[in-house]
């Protein structure tokens, strides 16, 4: 799946994950979430026109979402300037997801959102 992403970008993602694990807030938050068994969400988003895209690692109360009830995304980590275009959402998010799962074995495959909304099933 990461064949769409150049090797140097995969190395960059690994460095991002190193920093995330070392971060005094993000690292423990992600580990606690994984221990709870939360369903992770990667939210690829922009903060405005002309701005680069960020990616947030989030979780939400899936029991609420399953029943169509409001289940706001709770941010665990926020990575700025992760992508440049909307078209990069899937390849970059999938590559990030694969590397994230290597770091956190047993975690559920993250759902991918764009601008706070789930992507339609392919």
N, C-alpha and C positions, 0 to 999 in steps of 0.2 A: 504493500500500500504506500510505503514511503518512497517508492521509485520516482514519484513525481517531484520529490523534494531533493535538491542537490545535497551532496554529502556535507559540504561546509555549513549548510543550514542545520543539518542534523547535529553536527558538533556544537553549533550555537545553541540549539535546544538543550543539549546535555549540560552546557554551561548555565543556562537559565535554571534548569532543575537543580544543579549544584547550589546555586545561590538561593533558590527557594528553600531547600532543605536546611541551609545554614541560617536563614533569616530568623531573627528572634521571635517574630510573631507568626509569619507564614508557616515555617517549618512545624512548630508544635500544633498549629491549627489543622494542617493537612494530616498530620499523623493521628491526631485525636479523631478527626472525621473518618479516616480509614478504619481505625479501631472500632468505631461505632457501626461501621458497615454502610455509611451513607452512600447514596447514589450521587456520584459526581457529575457535574455539568461543566463543560467548557463553553463559555460565552464569549464568542468573537464579536467585538463591538467597536464602534467609533464614538468619540465624544463630540463629533460635529463634522460638517463638511470640510474637506481639505485636511483633516487630521488623520494620522496613521491609525491603524486598528490595534486594539489591545486584546488580550485574552485574559479572562478571569476564570479561576478554578473556583467553582461554587458547589453548594449542595442545596437541596430543598427537601421539604417534608413530602416524600413521595406518596404517603398515605392520603394526603390532601389532594395532591395533583391527580391521582388515580380517579378520584371522585369528582374531578372538575372544579374543585374548590381552590381559591387563591392560595398559591404556595410560592411566596417570594423567594428569589434566589438569595442565598446567604453566602457572601463572598469569603473565601478562605485565602486567596492570593490574587493579586492583580499585576499583570505584566504589561507594561506600556510599550508602544511601538513594536508590536509583534508582527504586524503585517502591513502592507501598503494598499491592498485592494480587497474588495469584497470577494473577488474570484479566488483569492488565496485562502479563504475560510476553510474549506474542506481539506485541501492538502496539508496546510499547516496545522490545523486542529487534529487531524488524524495522526500526523507525525508526532505531535505533542502527546496525544493520548497513548500511543504505542510506547513512547519513552517513559511516560508517567507510570504505566502499568509495569514496566520493567523495574522501576524503583520501588513500587508498592505492590508486591505480589499479593494476589488474592483480592485486590480491589476490583469493583465492578467496572466494566468498560464505560467511560464517561459518555453522556449524551452530549451532542453538539448543538449549541444554540447560536443563532445569529441575531445580534441586536436585542438580546433578551427573550427571543422566541425560539421554540424548537424548530429545527429544520424538518421539512416534510420527509417522510420515510421514502427511501429510494426504491 
